Amino acid sequence: MLAVLSPAKKLHGVVPSGPLKTQPVLATDAARLLTRTRKLSPKKLSALMSISSTLAELNHGRFQSMTIPAADDAGSAAALTFAGDTYVGLDAGSMSEEDLAWAQDHVRILSGLYGVLRPMDQIQPYRLEMGARLKTRRGDNLYKFWGDRITRALRADLEGHEQPVVVCLASKEYFSAVRPKKLGARVITPQFKERRDGTLKMISFLAKKARGMMARYMVERRVSDPEQLKGFDTDGYRYEPELSTDDTWVFARG
């Protein structure tokens, strides 16, 4: 069983990764994509990702200086580099080496630049959303660039798992890069909601944090059976069977 996360726009700098260091499985494709992004001016990056000129200059500099694979002193683990709400919930920096080793086989992070990452894959800070309409020889956006490659990588990762299940803790933008019918796996999508004024609401930043917390719950408890996820109770969340369907599971609190 794999938990699949989105990356984050907010990033740490290079973070010491410890002894477990790996390289992205789709590094060859990512390197080709890096060659393409290096040709983009700050102005084009600003238009491509709808970001400020300051952010565009920052990311232009990043693309010019980075390498794929990352040099030993320039890269850090993906799960430690991303710093958004999901990664606050995951809190990989406080995991033991044993937890990180288990996560390496059971957690994946989708990426516009790298395709798919394991938690300890070495990356450098970047910004390139999966939804970006970046033209390459493979098509006019990143979904076409990655094609079936991400799906094939996930399918290969599921080989040997007792149950071929993907727990989708990623956003629609990122999981749209996966082709579920070709995964050969069941896809379960948890939703996280808050009770406010007598109604249930999905609040984006809280839901993102909860996605990371569920991935951590899986890691700490070595969850290999999806039914065990229904016991997720971090920060007061509870499984709501009457609001759930076979593959969309609602967790609520408040």
Steps between C-alpha positions, in 0.01 A plus 500: 500500500630843404406843632535759224556868586530827311819707532497849654576847371652596832850356536783467745854544377737206481439284808738229630340168400683245713637171367202403282545681169347396169455651157165550319395201291403726209820704517576459129165651402534769766842598363347544155231720650764703685675564168172644371432719806851645489410661168214698654562862589374640831223674307387172343514320835286775652238456228519119505430467872325832571765601751658833587814625326691448827398132518569460129854632545552266796385195307690599187816500713408165650454338159834638380696364795330170579599158373307174465608279667589744777860520615560355846546840664220671306200273549278406791218253559172591332297442817728742687524760222127559453359722775130566428199400710513134395861477615419668831257211551751241382784646710758271343779676689385340826475147360744229602734340247280190514189707423672674209616167361141368513368822344750456219305192388148628575485877436530676166503870408385611155701779337479714190878494459596158637186301414485287812721506809572279795534683834879475507565575134749784474361814338581869486253783565288573193155610391317344206134416549361192330227712340751724321444520125866453418555387142749220437555254218247273670215752498374835620482432875663293774225238501598416144870516585460240773243290313486151654841527666374597847231231487753236400733605782222474758389165363856370531516631858188302589655171392560288806251688716240277663219718370527711181334812641579868444384744767456827312610779733592722206311786342297457181763701309769248585305176504376582150852401391414143607289271282301292750373250243861406421614479862366153564409619847207617706505877563360628831454876540465629857326836553552707813228732626425733790169543683420871500161645596332162468633422152803319364749709304825419327755767596795482265798555728356274771424226246856524365645464848271202567628329185851517640380378840332199341820412313687522832233283665560238232875513554498487880252211511640318196154495343478251214124434504280795395237405759749602767483856371147526630656519845672830412434730797783753496397847621143386563409369154260207480389282212139577397357180343160652421666776295744272322483283190702191409804697390439855629542503877393802702676592825357783709560679828350773711 
